[in-house]
Amino acid sequence: MLNAKASRRQKIRYRIRKRVFGTAERPRMSVYKSNAEIYVQLIDDVNGNTIASASSVSKEVKGMTGTKVDKASAVGKIIAEKASAKSISTVVFDRGGFLYHGRVKALAEGARQGGLNF
């Protein structure tokens, strides 16, 4: 049984996933955030594959000092670099039921600064 906050987020996720679909050329950029960390994946929904992933627990970000928003922005830039290495320039953004502000917004803006279009 999910608590009220989790069940609300689950409903939002289902509503988003009805519309957002990723392909190999334009993968879905899925975001998950916990209290301490943030994770992002580029997913090809046609084949069910994760193309690339990045998180705030990776080596590049783990030693970084600063706020969680700063780390989220760095994760966005890292996923943009990994996407460009696999010749991906356009993605579909899936906020995963989280509100588009704070760390989720910082991650998206970091990815845009890194060169991803969505």
matplotlib code that plots the C-alpha trace (Angstrom):
import matplotlib.pyplot as plt

x = [0.0, 1.4, 1.1, -0.8, 2.2, 3.6, 0.2, -0.3, 3.1, 2.3, -0.9, 1.1, 3.7, 1.0, -0.4, 3.0, 3.9, 0.7, 2.2, 6.0, 7.6, 11.3, 12.9, 16.5, 16.8, 14.9, 15.1, 13.1, 15.2, 13.8, 14.5, 14.3, 15.2, 15.6, 16.1, 19.8, 20.6, 19.3, 19.4, 18.8, 18.6, 18.2, 15.7, 14.8, 11.2, 10.9, 13.6, 13.4, 17.1, 18.8, 21.2, 23.0, 22.7, 24.2, 23.7, 24.9, 26.6, 28.9, 32.6, 32.5, 29.9, 30.4, 33.4, 31.9, 31.0, 28.0, 24.2, 22.1, 20.9, 24.5, 25.0, 21.8, 23.0, 26.3, 24.5, 22.5, 25.8, 27.2, 24.2, 24.4, 28.1, 27.2, 24.3, 26.5, 29.1, 26.3, 25.3, 22.0, 21.0, 17.2, 15.4, 11.9, 11.9, 10.1, 10.1, 8.8, 6.0, 8.2, 7.4, 9.5, 11.4, 14.5, 16.7, 14.6, 14.7, 18.4, 19.1, 17.1, 18.8, 22.2, 21.4, 20.3, 23.6, 25.4, 23.7, 20.6, 17.4, 13.9]
y = [0.0, 3.3, 6.4, 9.4, 11.2, 8.2, 7.2, 10.8, 10.7, 7.3, 8.7, 11.6, 9.1, 7.1, 10.2, 11.3, 7.9, 7.7, 10.5, 10.3, 7.6, 7.2, 5.7, 5.0, 8.3, 10.3, 8.5, 9.2, 11.0, 9.6, 11.4, 9.9, 11.8, 10.5, 12.7, 12.7, 11.8, 12.2, 9.7, 10.1, 7.5, 7.7, 4.9, 3.4, 2.3, 0.4, -2.1, -1.6, -0.6, 1.9, 3.8, 5.9, 6.8, 9.3, 10.0, 12.1, 8.9, 8.6, 9.3, 12.6, 14.1, 12.3, 14.4, 17.6, 20.2, 22.4, 22.0, 19.2, 21.6, 22.2, 18.4, 17.9, 20.5, 18.6, 15.3, 17.0, 18.1, 14.6, 12.9, 15.4, 14.5, 10.7, 11.4, 13.3, 10.5, 8.2, 10.8, 11.7, 15.3, 15.3, 13.6, 13.5, 14.7, 12.4, 14.1, 10.9, 12.5, 15.1, 18.8, 20.7, 22.9, 22.7, 19.7, 18.4, 21.8, 22.2, 18.8, 19.7, 23.1, 21.4, 18.9, 21.8, 23.6, 20.4, 20.4, 18.3, 19.5, 18.8]
z = [0.0, -1.0, 1.1, -0.2, -1.5, -3.3, -4.8, -6.1, -7.8, -9.3, -10.8, -12.3, -13.7, -15.4, -16.9, -18.2, -19.6, -21.7, -23.8, -23.5, -25.5, -26.4, -29.5, -30.4, -32.3, -29.6, -26.3, -23.2, -20.5, -17.3, -14.0, -10.5, -7.3, -3.8, -0.7, -1.2, -4.8, -8.4, -11.3, -15.0, -17.8, -21.6, -22.5, -25.8, -25.2, -28.5, -27.5, -23.8, -23.5, -21.3, -23.7, -21.1, -17.5, -15.0, -11.3, -8.4, -7.0, -10.0, -9.6, -11.4, -9.1, -5.8, -4.7, -5.7, -3.1, -3.3, -3.0, -4.3, -7.0, -8.2, -8.3, -10.3, -12.8, -13.1, -13.7, -16.5, -18.2, -17.8, -19.4, -22.3, -22.8, -22.8, -25.2, -27.6, -27.5, -28.8, -31.4, -29.7, -29.7, -29.1, -26.2, -24.7, -21.1, -18.5, -15.1, -13.4, -11.5, -9.8, -10.1, -12.6, -10.2, -8.0, -8.7, -11.7, -13.3, -12.6, -14.2, -17.3, -17.7, -17.2, -20.0, -22.2, -21.5, -22.5, -25.9, -25.5, -27.2, -25.7]

ax = plt.figure().add_subplot(projection="3d")
ax.plot(x, y, z, "-o")
ax.set_aspect("equal")
plt.show()
